[in-house]
């Protein structure tokens, strides 16, 4: 097993056994194979269904939102999402792993949502993206993801970086609800 992965796995197992893992103590899972990362992230639950933007205040800025919020993760979906997100690796406002999101990125995107407004033409681009997305918006519910990824989309639209279809695709790849009826097929 990769020497970098052993400490992460040990921490993950200890946290699962003791139930003491908090978003402040969870390490990023940038190393390790997809299967190893999936094994850890599929057991994490710092990302909760209906976690509000204000609810992120309980997390350290260097913390992580790990795991799915609504349903169990499926490995095939996870691999598809990770591989799809690689196309956006140069964009720091798109998390490379939808099940391991830095709290600092979530808060940055939430700040964009509060700060940015769209003109009527830009709002049409956003509205079209919501119709094209699997969840009919940035997420299945009005949780932190909805508002954070709405802020992300506002930034992309205002900068002319992505079309409605591209934003919808990004949202589908960023889906952190887990697999099943709420998750992209």
Contact map, one row per residue, 1 for C-alpha under 8 A:
11101100000000000000000000000000000000000000000000000000000000000000000000000000000000000000000000000000000000000000000000000000000000000000000000000000000000000000000000000000000000000
11111100000000000000000000000001000000000000000000000000000000000000000000000000000000000000000000000000000000000000000000000000000000000000000000000000000000000000000000000000000000000
11111110000000000000000000000000000000000000000000000000000000000000000000000000000000000000000000000000000000000000000000000000000000000000000000000000000000000000000000000000000000000
01111111000000000000000000000011000000000000000000000000000000000000000000000000000000000000000000000000000000000000000000000000000000000000000000000000000000000000000000000000000000000
11111111100000000000000000000011000000000000000000000000000000000000000000000000000000000000000000000000000000000000000000000000000000000000000000000000000000000000000000000000000000000
11111111110000000000000000000000000000000000000000000000000000000000000000000000000000000000000000000000000000000000000000000000000000000000000000000000000000000000000000000000000000000
00111111111000000000000000000000000000000000000000000000000000000000000000000000000000000000000000000000000000000000000000000000000000000000000000000000000000000000000000000000000000000
00011111111100000000000000101000000000000000000000000000000000000000000000000000000000000000000000000000000000000000000000000000000000000000000000000000000000000000000000000000000000000
00001111111110000000000000000000000000010000000000000000000000000000000000000000000000000000000000000000000000000000000000000000000000000000000000000000000000000000000000000000000000000
00000111111111000000000000000000000000000000000000000000000000000000000000000000000000000000000000000000000000000000000000000000000000000000000000000000000000000000000000000000000000000
00000011111111100000000000000000000000000000000000000000000000000000000000000000000000000000000000000000000000000000000000000000000000000000000000000000000000000000000000000000000000000
00000001111111110000100001000000000000010000000000000000000000000000000000000000000000000000000000000000000000000000000000000000000000000000000000000000000000000000000000000000000000000
00000000111111111000000000000000000000000000000000000000000000000000000000000000000000000000000000000000000000000000000000000000000000000000000000000000000000000000000000000000000000000
00000000011111111100000000000000000000000000000000000000000000000000000000000000000000000000000000000000000000000000000000000000000000000000000000000000000000000000000000000000000000000
00000000001111111111100000000000000000000000000000000000000000000000000000000000000000000000000000000000000000000000000000000000000000000000000000000000000000000000000000000000000000000
00000000000111111111100000000000000000000010000000000000000000000000000000000000000000000000000000000000000000000000000000000000000000000000000000000000000000000000000000000000000000000
00000000000011111110000000000000000000000000000000000000000000000000000000000000000000000000000000000000000000000000000000000000000000000000000000000000000000000000000000000000000000000
00000000000001111111100000000000000000000000000000000000000000000000000000000000000000000000000000000000000000000000000000000000000000000000000000000000000000000000000000000000000000000
00000000000000111111100000000000000000000000000000000000000000000000000000000000000000000000000000000000000000000000000000000000000000000000000000000000000000000000000000000000000000000
00000000000000110111110000000000000000000000000000000000000000000000000000000000000000000000000000000000000000000000000000000000000000000000000000000000000000000000000000000000000000000
00000000000100110111111011000000000000000000000000000000000000000000000000000000000000000000000000000000000000000000000000000000000000000000000000000000000000000000000000000000000000000
00000000000000000001111111000000000000000000010000000000000000000000000000000000000000000000000000000000000000000000000000000000000000000000000000000000000000000000000000000000000000000
00000000000000000000111111000000000000000000010000000000001100111100000000000000000000000000000000000000000000000000000000000000000000000000000000000000000000000000000000000000000000000
00000000000000000000011111000000000000000000000000000000001111110000000000000000000000000000000000000000000000000000000000000000000000000000000000000000000000000000000000000000000000000
00000000000000000000111111100000000000000000000000000000000000100000000000000000000000000000000000000000000000000000000000000000000000000000000000000000000000000000000000000000000000000
00000000000100000000111111110000000000000000000000000000000000110000000000000000000000000000000000000000000000000000000000000000000000000000000000000000000000000000000000000000000000000
00000001000000000000000011111000000000000000000000000000000000110000000000000000000000000000000000000000000000000000000000000000000000000000000000000000000000000000000000000000000000000
00000000000000000000000001111100000000000000000000000000000000010000000000000000000000000000000000010100000000000000000000000000000000000000000000000000000000000000000000000000000000000
00000001000000000000000000111111000010000000000000000000000000000000000000000000000000000000000000010000000000000000000000000000000000000000000000000000000000000000000000000000000000000
00000000000000000000000000011111000000000000000000000000000000000000000000000000000000000000000000000000000000000000000000000000000000000000000000000000000000000000000000000000000000000
00011000000000000000000000001111100010000000000000000000000000000000000000000000000000000000000000000000000000000000000000000000000000000000000000000000000000000000000000000000000000000
01011000000000000000000000001111110110000000000000000000000000000000000000000000000000000000000000000000000000000000000000000000000000000000000000000000000000000000000000000000000000000
00000000000000000000000000000011111110000000000000000000000000000000000000000000000000000000000000000000000000000000000000000000000000000000000000000000000000000000000000000000000000000
00000000000000000000000000000001111111000000000000000000000000000000000000000010000000000000000000000000000000000000000000000000000000000000000000000000000000000000000000000000000000000
00000000000000000000000000000000111111100000000000000000000000000000000000100000000000000000000000000000000000000000000000000000000000000000000000000000000000000000000000000000000000000
00000000000000000000000000000001111111110000000000000000000000000000000000000000000000000000000000000000000000000000000000000000000000000000000000000000000000000000000000000000000000000
00000000000000000000000000001011111111111000000000000000000000000000000000000000000000000000000000000000000000000000000000000000000000000000000000000000000000000000000000000000000000000
00000000000000000000000000000000011111111100000000000000000000000000000000100100000000000000000000000000000000000000000000000000000000000000000000000000000000000000000000000000000000000
00000000000000000000000000000000001111111110000000000000000000000000000000000000000000000000000000000000000000000000000000000000000000000000000000000000000000000000000000000000000000000
00000000100100000000000000000000000111111111000000000000000000000000000000000000000000000000000000000000000000000000000000000000000000000000000000000000000000000000000000000000000000000
00000000000000000000000000000000000011111111000000000000000000000111000000000000000000000000000000110000000000000000000000000000000000000000000000000000000000000000000000000000000000000
00000000000000000000000000000000000001111111000000000000000000000011000110000000000000000000000000000000000000000000000000000000000000000000000000000000000000000000000000000000000000000
00000000000000010000000000000000000000111111100000000000000000000010000000000000000000000000000000000000000000000000000000000000000000000000000000000000000000000000000000000000000000000
00000000000000000000000000000000000000011111111000000000000000000111000000000000000000000000000000000000000000000000000000000000000000000000000000000000000000000000000000000000000000000
00000000000000000000000000000000000000000011111100000000000000001111100000000000000000000000000000000000000000000000000000000000000000000000000000000000000000000000000000000000000000000
00000000000000000000011000000000000000000001111100000000000000011110000000000000000000000000000000000000000000000000000000000000000000000000000000000000000000000000000000000000000000000
00000000000000000000000000000000000000000001111110100000000000001111100000000000000000000000000000000000000000000000000000000000000000000000000000000000000000000000000000000000000000000
00000000000000000000000000000000000000000000111111100000000000000001110000000000000000000000000000000000000000000000000000000000000000000000000000000000000000000000000000000000000000000
00000000000000000000000000000000000000000000001111100000000000000000110000000000000000000000000000000000000000000000000000000000000000000000001000000000000000000000000000000000100000000
00000000000000000000000000000000000000000000000111110000000000000000000000000000000000000000000000000000000000000000000000000000000000000000111100000000000000000000000000000000000000000
00000000000000000000000000000000000000000000001111111011000000000000000000000000000000000000000000000000000000000000000000000000000000000000001100000000000000000000000000000000000000000
00000000000000000000000000000000000000000000000001111111000000000000000000000000000000000000000000000000000000000000000000000000000000000000011100000000000000000000000000000000000000000
00000000000000000000000000000000000000000000000000111111100000000000000000000000000000000000000000000000001001000000000000000000000000000000001100100000000000000000000000000000000000000
00000000000000000000000000000000000000000000000000011111100000000000000000000000000000000000000000000000000000000000000000000000000000000000000000000000000000000000000000000000000000000
00000000000000000000000000000000000000000000000000111111110000000000000000000000000000000000000000000000000000000000000000000000000000000000000000000000000000000000000000000000000000000
00000000000000000000000000000000000000000000000000111111111000000000000000000000000000000000000000000010001000000000000000000000000000000000000100000000000000000000000000000000000000000
00000000000000000000000000000000000000000000000000001111111100000000000000000000000000000000000000000000000000000000000000000000000000000000000000000000000000000000000000000000000000000
00000000000000000000000000000000000000000000000000000011111100000000000000000000000000000000000000000000000000000000000000000000000000000000000000000000000000000000000000000000000000000
00000000000000000000001100000000000000000000000000000001111110110000000000000000000000000000000000000010000000000000000000000000000000000000000000000000000000000000000000000000000000000
00000000000000000000001100000000000000000000000000000000111111100000000000000000000000000000000000000010000000000000000000000000000000000000000000000000000000000000000000000000000000000
00000000000000000000000100000000000000000000000000000000001111100000000000000000000000000000000000000111000000000000000000000000000000000000000000000000000000000000000000000000000000000
00000000000000000000000100000000000000000000000000000000000111110000000000000000000000000000000000000111000000000000000000000000000000000000000000000000000000000000000000000000000000000
00000000000000000000001111100000000000000000000000000000001111111000000000000000000000000000000000000111000000000000000000000000000000000000000000000000000000000000000000000000000000000
00000000000000000000001101110000000000000000010000000000001001111100000000000000000000000000000000011110000000000000000000000000000000000000000000000000000000000000000000000000000000000
00000000000000000000001000000000000000000000111000000000000000111110000000000000000000000000000000111110000000000000000000000000000000000000000000000000000000000000000000000000000000000
00000000000000000000001000000000000000001001111000000000000000011111000000000000000000000000000000111000000000000000000000000000000000000000000000000000000000000000000000000000000000000
00000000000000000000000000000000000000001111111000000000000000001111100000000000000000000000000000110000000000000000000000000000000000000000000000000000000000000000000000000001000000000
00000000000000000000000000000000000000001101101100000000000000000111111110000000000000000000000000100000000000000000000000000000000000000000000000000000000000000000000000000001110000000
00000000000000000000000000000000000000000000101110000000000000000011111000000000000000000000000000000000000000000000000000000000000000000000000000000000000000000000000000000001110000000
00000000000000000000000000000000000000000000000110000000000000000001111100000000000000000000000000000000000000000000000000000000000000000000000000000000000000000000000000000000110001000
00000000000000000000000000000000000000000000000000000000000000000001111110000000000000000000000000000000000000000000000000000000000000000000000000000000000000000000000000000000111101000
00000000000000000000000000000000000000000100000000000000000000000001011111000000000000000000000000000000000000000000000000000000000000000000000000000000000000000000000000000000011100000
00000000000000000000000000000000000000000100000000000000000000000001001111101100000000000000000000000000000000000000000000000000000000000000000000000000000000000000000000000000011000000
00000000000000000000000000000000000000000000000000000000000000000000000111111100000000000000000000000000000000000000000000000000000000000000000000000000000000000000000000000000011000000
00000000000000000000000000000000001001000000000000000000000000000000000011111110000000000000000000000000000000000000000000000000000000000000000000000000000000000000000000000000000000000
00000000000000000000000000000000000000000000000000000000000000000000000001111111000000000000000000000000000000000000000000000000000000000000000000000000000000000000000000000000000000000
00000000000000000000000000000000000000000000000000000000000000000000000011111111100000000000000000000000000000000000000000000000000000000000000000000000000000000000000000000000001000001
00000000000000000000000000000000000001000000000000000000000000000000000011111111110000000000000000000000000000000000000000000000000000000000000000000000000000000000000000000000000000000
00000000000000000000000000000000010000000000000000000000000000000000000000111111111000000000000000000000000000000000000000000000000000000000000000000000000000000000000000000000000000000
00000000000000000000000000000000000000000000000000000000000000000000000000011111111100000000000000000000000000000000000000000000000000000000000000000000000000000000000000000000000000000
00000000000000000000000000000000000000000000000000000000000000000000000000001111111110000000000011000000000000000000000000000000000000000000000000000000000000000000000000001100000000000
00000000000000000000000000000000000000000000000000000000000000000000000000000111111111000000000111000000000000000000000000000000000000000000000000000000000000000000000000001000000000000
00000000000000000000000000000000000000000000000000000000000000000000000000000011111111100000000000000000000000000000000000000000000000000000000000000000000000000000000000000000000000000
00000000000000000000000000000000000000000000000000000000000000000000000000000001111111100000000000000000000000000000000000000000000000000000000000000000000000000000000000001000000000000
00000000000000000000000000000000000000000000000000000000000000000000000000000000111111111000011110000000000000000000000000000000000000000000000000000000000000000000000001001100000000000
00000000000000000000000000000000000000000000000000000000000000000000000000000000011111111000000100000000000000000000000000000000000000000000000000000000000000000000000000000000000000000
00000000000000000000000000000000000000000000000000000000000000000000000000000000001111111100000000000000000000000000000000000000000000000000000000000000000000000000000000000000000000000
00000000000000000000000000000000000000000000000000000000000000000000000000000000000011111110010100000000000000000000000000000000000000000000000000000000000000000000000000000000000000000
00000000000000000000000000000000000000000000000000000000000000000000000000000000000011111111010100000000000000000000000000000000000000000000000000000000000000000000000000000000000000000
00000000000000000000000000000000000000000000000000000000000000000000000000000000000000111111000000000000000000000000000000000000000000000000000000000000000000000000000000000000000000000
00000000000000000000000000000000000000000000000000000000000000000000000000000000000000011111110000000000000000000000000000000000000000000000000000000000000000000000000000000000000000000
00000000000000000000000000000000000000000000000000000000000000000000000000000000000000001111111000000000000000000000000000000000000000000000000000000000000000000000000000000000000000000
00000000000000000000000000000000000000000000000000000000000000000000000000000000000000000011111000000000100010000000000000000000000000000000000000000001000000000000000000000000000000000
00000000000000000000000000000000000000000000000000000000000000000000000000000000000010011011111100000000000000000000000000000000000000000000000000000000000000000000000000000100000000000
00000000000000000000000000000000000000000000000000000000000000000000000000000000000010000001111111011000100000000000000000000000000000000000000000000000000000000000000000000100000000000
00000000000000000000000000000000000000000000000000000000000000000000000000000000010011011000011111000000000000000000000000000000000000000000000000000000000000000000000000000000000000000
00000000000000000000000000000000000000000000000000000000000000000000000000000000110010000000001111111000000000000000000000000000000000000000000000000000000000000000000000000100000000000
00000000000000000000000000000000000000000000000000000000000000000000000000000000110000000000001111111000000000000000000000000000000000000000000000000000000000000000000000001111000000000
00000000000000000000000000000000000000001000000000000000000000001111000000000000000000000000000011111000000000000000000000000000000000000000000000000000000000000000000000000001000000000
00000000000000000000000000011000000000001000000000000000000000011110000000000000000000000000001011111100000000000000000000000000000000000000000000000000000000000000000000000000000000000
00000000000000000000000000000000000000000000000000000000000000011100000000000000000000000000001011111110110000000000000000000000000000000000000000000000000000000000000000000000000000000
00000000000000000000000000010000000000000000000000000000000011111000000000000000000000000000000000011111110000000000000000000000000000000000000000000000000000000000000000000000000000000
00000000000000000000000000000000000000000000000000000001001111111000000000000000000000000000000000001111111000000000000000000000000000000000000000000000000000000000000000000000000000000
00000000000000000000000000000000000000000000000000000000000011100000000000000000000000000000000000000111111100000000000000000000000000000000000000000000000000000000000000000000000000000
00000000000000000000000000000000000000000000000000000000000000000000000000000000000000000000101000001111111110000000000000000000000000000000000000000000000000000000000000000000000000000
00000000000000000000000000000000000000000000000000000000000000000000000000000000000000000000000000001111111111000000000000000000000000000000000110010000000000000000000000000000000000000
00000000000000000000000000000000000000000000000000001001000000000000000000000000000000000000000000000011111111100000000000000000000000000000000000010000000000000000000000000000000000000
00000000000000000000000000000000000000000000000000000000000000000000000000000000000000000000000000000001111111110000000000000000000000000000000000010000000000000000000000000000000000000
00000000000000000000000000000000000000000000000000000000000000000000000000000000000000000000100000000000111111111000000000000000000000000000000000111011000000000000000000000000000000000
00000000000000000000000000000000000000000000000000001000000000000000000000000000000000000000000000000000011111111100000000000000000000000000000100111010000000000000000000000000000000000
00000000000000000000000000000000000000000000000000000000000000000000000000000000000000000000000000000000001111111110000000000000000000000000000000010010000000000000000000000000000000000
00000000000000000000000000000000000000000000000000000000000000000000000000000000000000000000000000000000000111111111000000000000000000000000000000010011011000000000000000000000000000000
00000000000000000000000000000000000000000000000000000000000000000000000000000000000000000000000000000000000011111111100000000000000000000000000000110111010000000000000000000000000000000
00000000000000000000000000000000000000000000000000000000000000000000000000000000000000000000000000000000000001111111000000000000000000000000000000000010000000000000000000000000000000000
00000000000000000000000000000000000000000000000000000000000000000000000000000000000000000000000000000000000000111111100000000000000000000000000000000000000000000000000000000000000000000
00000000000000000000000000000000000000000000000000000000000000000000000000000000000000000000000000000000000000011111110000000000000000000000000000000010011000000000000000000000000000000
00000000000000000000000000000000000000000000000000000000000000000000000000000000000000000000000000000000000000001011111000000000000000000000000000000000010000000000000000000000000000000
00000000000000000000000000000000000000000000000000000000000000000000000000000000000000000000000000000000000000000001111111100000000000000000000000000000010001000000000000000000000000000
00000000000000000000000000000000000000000000000000000000000000000000000000000000000000000000000000000000000000000000111111100000000000000000000000000000000000000000000000000000000000000
00000000000000000000000000000000000000000000000000000000000000000000000000000000000000000000000000000000000000000000011111110000000000000000000000000000000000000000000000000000000000000
00000000000000000000000000000000000000000000000000000000000000000000000000000000000000000000000000000000000000000000011111111000000000000000000000000000000000000000000000000000000000000
00000000000000000000000000000000000000000000000000000000000000000000000000000000000000000000000000000000000000000000011111111100000000000000000000000000000011000000000000000000000000000
00000000000000000000000000000000000000000000000000000000000000000000000000000000000000000000000000000000000000000000011111111110000000000000000000000000000000000000000000000000000000000
00000000000000000000000000000000000000000000000000000000000000000000000000000000000000000000000000000000000000000000000111111111000000000000000000000000000000000000000000000000000000000
00000000000000000000000000000000000000000000000000000000000000000000000000000000000000000000000000000000000000000000000011111111100000000000000000000000000010000011000000000000000000000
00000000000000000000000000000000000000000000000000000000000000000000000000000000000000000000000000000000000000000000000001111111110000000000000000000000110010000001000000000000000000000
00000000000000000000000000000000000000000000000000000000000000000000000000000000000000000000000000000000000000000000000000111111111000000000000000000000000000000000000000000000000000000
00000000000000000000000000000000000000000000000000000000000000000000000000000000000000000000000000000000000000000000000000011111111100000000000000000000000000000001100000000000000000000
00000000000000000000000000000000000000000000000000000000000000000000000000000000000000000000000000000000000000000000000000001111111110011000000000000000000000000001111100000000000000000
00000000000000000000000000000000000000000000000000000000000000000000000000000000000000000000000000000000000000000000000000000111111110111100000000000000000000000000000100000000000000000
00000000000000000000000000000000000000000000000000000000000000000000000000000000000000000000000000000000000000000000000000000011111110011000000000000000000000000000000000000000000000000
00000000000000000000000000000000000000000000000000000000000000000000000000000000000000000000000000000000000000000000000000000001111111010000000000000000000000000001100100000000000000000
00000000000000000000000000000000000000000000000000000000000000000000000000000000000000000000000000000000000000000000000000000000111111111100000000000000000000000000000110110000000000000
00000000000000000000000000000000000000000000000000000000000000000000000000000000000000000000000000000000000000000000000000000000000111111000000000000000000000000000000100010000000000110
00000000000000000000000000000000000000000000000000000000000000000000000000000000000000000000000000000000000000000000000000000000010011111111000000000000000000000000000000010000000001110
00000000000000000000000000000000000000000000000000000000000000000000000000000000000000000000000000000000000000000000000000000000111111111111000000000000000000000000000000000000000000000
00000000000000000000000000000000000000000000000000000000000000000000000000000000000000000000000000000000000000000000000000000000111011111111000001000000000000000000000100100000000000000
00000000000000000000000000000000000000000000000000000000000000000000000000000000000000000000000000000000000000000000000000000000010010111111000011101100000000000000000100110010000000000
00000000000000000000000000000000000000000000000000000000000000000000000000000000000000000000000000000000000000000000000000000000000000111111111011000000000000000000000000100010100000000
00000000000000000000000000000000000000000000000000000000000000000000000000000000000000000000000000000000000000000000000000000000000000111111110001000000000000000000000000000000100001000
00000000000000000000000000000000000000000000000001000000000000000000000000000000000000000000000000000000000000000000000000000000000000000011111001000000000000000000000000000000000000000
00000000000000000000000000000000000000000000000001010000000000000000000000000000000000000000000000000000000000000000000000000000000000000011111111100000000000000000000000000000000000000
00000000000000000000000000000000000000000000000011111000000000000000000000000000000000000000000000000000000000000000000000000000000000000010111111100000000000000000000000000000000000000
00000000000000000000000000000000000000000000000001111001000000000000000000000000000000000000000000000000010001000000000000000000000000000000011111110000000000000000000000000000000000000
00000000000000000000000000000000000000000000000000000000000000000000000000000000000000000000000000000000010000000000000000000000000000000110011111111000000000000000000000000000000000000
00000000000000000000000000000000000000000000000000000000000000000000000000000000000000000000000000000000000000000000000000000000000000001111111111111100000000000000000000000000000000000
00000000000000000000000000000000000000000000000000001000000000000000000000000000000000000000000000000000000011001000000000000000000000000100011111111110000000000000000000000000000000000
00000000000000000000000000000000000000000000000000000000000000000000000000000000000000000000000000000000011111111000000000000000000000000000000111111111000000000000000000000000000000000
00000000000000000000000000000000000000000000000000000000000000000000000000000000000000000000000000000000000011000000000000000000000000000100000011111111100000000000000000100000000000000
00000000000000000000000000000000000000000000000000000000000000000000000000000000000000000000000000000000000000001000000000000000000000000100000001111111110000000000000000000000000000000
00000000000000000000000000000000000000000000000000000000000000000000000000000000000000000000000000000000000011111101000000000000000000000000000000111111111000000000000000000000000000000
00000000000000000000000000000000000000000000000000000000000000000000000000000000000000000000100000000000000010011000000000000000000000000000000000011111111100000000000000000000000000000
00000000000000000000000000000000000000000000000000000000000000000000000000000000000000000000000000000000000000000000000000000100000000000000000000001111111110000000001000000000000000000
00000000000000000000000000000000000000000000000000000000000000000000000000000000000000000000000000000000000000011001110000000100000000000000000000000111111111000000000000000000000000000
00000000000000000000000000000000000000000000000000000000000000000000000000000000000000000000000000000000000000010001000000000000000000000000000000000011111111100000000000000000000000000
00000000000000000000000000000000000000000000000000000000000000000000000000000000000000000000000000000000000000000000000000000000000000000000000000000001111111111100000000000000000000000
00000000000000000000000000000000000000000000000000000000000000000000000000000000000000000000000000000000000000000000000001001100000000000000000000000000111111111110000000000000000000000
00000000000000000000000000000000000000000000000000000000000000000000000000000000000000000000000000000000000000000000010001000000000000000000000000000000011111111000000000000000000000000
00000000000000000000000000000000000000000000000000000000000000000000000000000000000000000000000000000000000000000000000000000000000000000000000000000000001111111000000000000000000000000
00000000000000000000000000000000000000000000000000000000000000000000000000000000000000000000000000000000000000000000000000000000000000000000000000000000000111111110000000000000000000000
00000000000000000000000000000000000000000000000000000000000000000000000000000000000000000000000000000000000000000000000000000000000000000000000000000000000111111110000000000000000000000
00000000000000000000000000000000000000000000000000000000000000000000000000000000000000000000000000000000000000000000000000000000000000000000000000000000000110011111111000000000000000000
00000000000000000000000000000000000000000000000000000000000000000000000000000000000000000000000000000000000000000000000000001000000000000000000000000000000010011111111000000000000000000
00000000000000000000000000000000000000000000000000000000000000000000000000000000000000000000000000000000000000000000000000001101100100000000000000000000000000000111111100000000000000000
00000000000000000000000000000000000000000000000000000000000000000000000000000000000000000000000000000000000000000000000000000001100100000000000000000000000000000111111110000000000000000
00000000000000000000000000000000000000000000000000000000000000000000000000000000000000000000000000000000000000000000000000000000100000000000000000000000000000000111111111000000000000000
00000000000000000000000000000000000000000000000000000000000000000000000000000000000000000000000000000000000000000000000000000000100000000000000000000000100000000111111111100000000000000
00000000000000000000000000000000000000000000000000000000000000000000000000000000000000000000000000000000000000000000000000000000110111001100000000000000000000000001111111110000000000000
00000000000000000000000000000000000000000000000000000000000000000000000000000000000000000000000000000000000000000000000000000000000010000000000000000000000000000000111111111000000000000
00000000000000000000000000000000000000000000000000000000000000000000000000000000000010000000000000000000000000000000000000000000000000000000000000000000000000000000011111111100000000000
00000000000000000000000000000000000000000000000000000000000000000000000000000000000000000000000000000000000000000000000000000000000010001110000000001000000000000000001111111110000000000
00000000000000000000000000000000000000000000000000000000000000000000000000000000000000000000000000000000000000000000000000000000000011100100000000000000000000000000000111111110000000010
00000000000000000000000000000000000000000000000000000000000000000000000000000000110110000000000001000000000000000000000000000000000000000000000000000000000000000000000011111110000000000
00000000000000000000000000000000000000000000000000000000000000000000000000000000100010000000011011000000000000000000000000000000000000000000000000000000000000000000000001111111000000000
00000000000000000000000000000000000000000000000000000000000000000000000000000000000000000000000001000000000000000000000000000000000000000110000000000000000000000000000000111111110000110
00000000000000000000000000000000000000000000000000000000000000000011100000000000000000000000000001100000000000000000000000000000000000000000000000000000000000000000000000000111110000000
00000000000000000000000000000000000000000000000010000000000000000001111000000000000000000000000000000000000000000000000000000000000000000011000000000000000000000000000000000011111001100
00000000000000000000000000000000000000000000000000000000000000000001111111000000000000000000000000000000000000000000000000000000000000000000000000000000000000000000000000000011111101100
00000000000000000000000000000000000000000000000000000000000000000000001111001000000000000000000000000000000000000000000000000000000000000000000000000000000000000000000000000000111111110
00000000000000000000000000000000000000000000000000000000000000000000001100000000000000000000000000000000000000000000000000000000000000000000000000000000000000000000000000000000011111111
00000000000000000000000000000000000000000000000000000000000000000000000000000000000000000000000000000000000000000000000000000000000000000000000000000000000000000000000000000000001111110
00000000000000000000000000000000000000000000000000000000000000000000011000000000000000000000000000000000000000000000000000000000000000100001000000000000000000000000000000000000111111110
00000000000000000000000000000000000000000000000000000000000000000000000000000000000000000000000000000000000000000000000000000000000001100000000000000000000000000000000000000010111111111
00000000000000000000000000000000000000000000000000000000000000000000000000000000000000000000000000000000000000000000000000000000000001100000000000000000000000000000000000010010001111111
00000000000000000000000000000000000000000000000000000000000000000000000000001000000000000000000000000000000000000000000000000000000000000000000000000000000000000000000000000000000100111
